[in-house]
Amino acid sequence: MAIIITDECINCGACEPECPNTAIYEGADDWKYSDGTKLKGKVVLPNGKSANADEVQEPVSDEIYYIVADKCTECKGFHDEPQCAAVCPVDCCIPDDEHVETDEVLLEKQRFMHDS
C-alpha cells in the first residue's frame, strides 16, 4: 500500500528528499508523474489509469506535505522500509488504507517509473 502523511505533519520537510520516487511534495506544490522518474508523455499507469506524465497535476494538499499514491512504492526496489516514515520526527507517515497494494504491484510500479 502507499504511505500517507497525516495532518500531524509539522512541515519539517525531512521526508521529501528521502523519497526515491519523488512522490512527496510540499503542500500546495503542483506535481507531475515525470518528476524524478523516466516517464514522459502519454502513459498508462500499472493501475490502468491513463495520464500525461509531463502534465502538471493539482496538489493533494494545500497545507501539509503530501504523497502521490500513484508514485509511492513504499520504497520497494530501493530500500527495506519506507524512508519517509524512517526519518519523520512525528511519525505521521503511515500506511494508506485507501491504497492497498501487494509487494509485487509495488515493485512493478517501481520498474515502470524507473526502467521505462
CORPE-V57779 format. One record per backbone hydrogen bond with DSSP energy under -0.5 kcal/mol. CO is the residue of the C=O (numbers start at 1). NH is the residue of the N-H. E is the energy in kcal/mol with one decimal. If there is no record, write none. Layout:
co:CO nh:NH e:E
co:CO nh:NH e:E
This chain:
co:2 nh:96 e:-3.2
co:4 nh:6 e:-0.6
co:4 nh:94 e:-2.5
co:6 nh:9 e:-1.7
co:13 nh:17 e:-0.7
co:15 nh:18 e:-1.2
co:15 nh:19 e:-0.8
co:16 nh:19 e:-1.1
co:18 nh:20 e:-0.5
co:19 nh:22 e:-1.0
co:23 nh:68 e:-2.8
co:25 nh:66 e:-2.6
co:26 nh:29 e:-2.3
co:31 nh:57 e:-3.3
co:32 nh:35 e:-0.9
co:34 nh:37 e:-2.0
co:41 nh:53 e:-3.5
co:43 nh:45 e:-0.6
co:43 nh:51 e:-2.6
co:45 nh:48 e:-2.8
co:49 nh:45 e:-3.1
co:51 nh:43 e:-3.2
co:51 nh:53 e:-0.7
co:52 nh:55 e:-1.7
co:53 nh:34 e:-2.5
co:57 nh:31 e:-1.4
co:61 nh:28 e:-3.2
co:66 nh:25 e:-2.6
co:67 nh:69 e:-0.8
co:68 nh:71 e:-1.7
co:68 nh:72 e:-1.2
co:73 nh:76 e:-2.3
co:75 nh:78 e:-2.2
co:75 nh:79 e:-3.1
co:82 nh:86 e:-1.6
co:83 nh:87 e:-1.7
co:84 nh:88 e:-1.3
co:88 nh:91 e:-0.8
co:92 nh:6 e:-2.6
co:92 nh:94 e:-0.9
co:94 nh:4 e:-3.3
co:95 nh:97 e:-0.8
co:96 nh:99 e:-2.0
co:99 nh:2 e:-2.2
co:102 nh:106 e:-2.4
co:103 nh:107 e:-2.5
co:104 nh:108 e:-2.2
co:105 nh:109 e:-2.4
co:106 nh:110 e:-2.1
co:107 nh:111 e:-2.4
co:108 nh:112 e:-2.5
co:109 nh:113 e:-2.2
co:110 nh:114 e:-1.8
co:111 nh:115 e:-2.9
co:113 nh:38 e:-3.3
